[in-house]
């Protein structure tokens, strides 16, 4: 499915929330959308790893890494698992790595930056809690739509045709 966020904003401007423009599109899909699943973690991608191993059909994983630029919370192996398990996309408020490989994977991926260092794995993180960054609160069960124009969040599913 192709989403065009400006068109969605025009059609649903009364309900959508626009994420502040800080993200870069790193994935093989330029456009993606789906129901939000959240992970809150800081420099530990253990819960991210657990989630991408599950069925993600119709879902977008929103990872609140606290905006840390000290390590990556997603790399090529987790992105490949997410793609194989049907995830529509992943938004990381933090860094990813293996960007040249991630760009070839059929998955939407947006993040703040790239970083070569992997995260620690201590099993620390929260699943499906409200997270807030870049001027928007992301609530599990709501919907996220992203493309090269930006990221928007809606309390309900939107018709891609506007």
C-alpha positions as a printed Julia matrix, in Angstrom:
162×3 Matrix{Float64}:
  0.0     0.0    0.0
  1.28    3.44  -0.93
  0.62    6.26   1.54
  1.1     9.94   0.77
  1.19   11.85   4.04
  0.41   15.29   2.53
 -2.77   13.85   0.98
 -3.69   12.19   4.28
 -3.12   15.5    6.1
 -5.36   17.29   3.59
 -8.12   14.72   3.97
 -7.85   14.08   7.72
 -6.2    17.24   9.08
 -8.72   17.46  11.88
 -7.57   14.17  13.46
 -3.96   13.48  12.45
 -0.94   14.49  14.51
  2.24   15.37  12.61
  5.58   14.22  13.99
  8.3    16.88  14.03
 10.58   16.4   10.99
 13.7    14.75  12.4
 13.63   11.33  10.73
 15.42    9.85   7.73
 13.97    7.07   5.61
 16.42    4.12   5.64
 14.22    1.17   4.62
 13.45   -0.51   1.34
  9.89    0.84   1.47
  9.52    4.6    1.08
  5.92    4.5    2.29
  4.38    2.45   5.07
  1.58    2.46   7.6
 -0.21    0.35  10.13
 -1.34   -0.15  13.68
  1.13    0.99  16.32
  3.01   -1.34  18.67
  5.37    0.53  21.01
  8.66   -0.31  22.68
 10.36    2.0   25.16
 14.02    1.19  25.68
 17.32    2.94  26.22
 20.38    1.56  24.43
 19.02   -2.0   24.83
 17.15   -3.58  21.9
 16.1    -6.82  23.64
 12.36   -6.02  23.44
 12.74   -4.88  19.82
 14.28   -8.27  19.01
 11.39  -10.08  20.74
  8.78   -8.09  18.81
 10.22   -8.49  15.3
 10.15  -12.26  15.83
  6.33  -12.07  16.16
  3.71  -11.68  13.44
  3.61   -8.0   12.52
  1.13   -8.04   9.66
 -0.52   -4.62   9.4
  1.61   -3.2   12.21
  4.31   -0.58  12.7
  6.81   -0.86  15.55
  7.51    2.49  17.21
 10.73    2.34  19.24
 11.33    5.12  21.76
 15.08    4.95  22.28
 15.1     8.29  24.08
 16.75    9.91  21.06
 20.08    8.33  21.97
 22.78    8.73  19.34
 25.25    6.42  21.13
 24.3     3.05  19.6
 21.94    1.38  17.14
 18.65   -0.22  18.19
 18.03   -1.92  14.82
 20.32   -3.58  12.29
 20.03   -5.73   9.2
 19.29   -9.01  11.01
 16.36   -7.6   13.0
 15.07   -5.68   9.97
 15.15   -8.9    7.92
 13.22  -10.77  10.66
 10.66   -7.96  10.79
 10.19   -8.11   7.03
  9.83  -11.92   7.04
  7.22  -11.65   9.8
  5.08   -9.15   7.93
  5.85   -5.9    9.78
  4.97   -2.85   7.68
  7.65   -0.65   9.2
  9.71    0.46  12.18
 10.22    4.0   13.46
 13.22    4.4   15.77
 13.65    7.48  17.95
 17.34    6.69  17.99
 19.81    5.07  15.58
 20.0     2.08  13.27
 22.99    0.43  11.58
 23.75   -1.66   8.49
 22.01    1.03   6.46
 23.13   -0.22   3.04
 21.6    -3.64   3.71
 18.48   -2.23   5.42
 17.84   -0.14   2.29
 17.44   -3.4    0.33
 14.92   -4.98   2.74
 11.17   -4.78   2.05
 10.42   -2.85   5.23
  9.77    0.77   6.05
 12.44    2.07   8.44
 12.77    5.62   9.7
 15.27    6.71  12.35
 17.2     9.75  13.53
 20.62    8.61  12.28
 22.93    5.68  11.68
 25.52    4.43  14.16
 27.87    1.44  13.77
 27.78    0.3   17.42
 25.17   -2.28  18.45
 23.14   -1.9   21.64
 23.49   -3.93  24.8
 21.06   -6.77  25.51
 20.05   -6.82  29.15
 16.38   -7.6   28.63
 15.34   -4.09  29.66
 12.44   -2.3   27.99
  8.7    -1.72  28.1
  6.14   -2.99  25.62
  2.92   -1.26  24.53
  3.13    1.81  26.71
  2.34    5.32  25.5
  5.55    6.98  24.3
  6.05   10.63  23.4
  8.7    12.27  21.24
  8.93   14.85  18.47
  5.73   16.56  19.62
  3.48   13.49  19.38
  2.24   10.81  21.76
  2.22    7.36  20.17
 -0.44    5.09  21.65
 -0.56    1.33  21.05
 -3.48    0.51  18.78
 -3.49    3.87  16.99
 -2.16    4.18  13.43
  1.04    5.57  11.95
  1.66    6.53   8.33
  5.06    7.5    6.94
  6.68    8.43   3.65
  9.48   10.7    2.48
  7.38   13.74   3.47
  7.14   12.78   7.13
  5.29   10.77   9.74
  1.72   11.2   10.96
 -0.34    9.48  13.64
 -4.09    8.93  13.68
 -6.48    7.54  16.29
 -8.11    5.42  13.56
 -7.18    3.69  10.32
 -7.19    6.05   7.34
 -8.16    5.4    3.74
 -4.93    5.67   1.74
 -6.85    7.39  -1.06
 -7.79   10.26   1.29
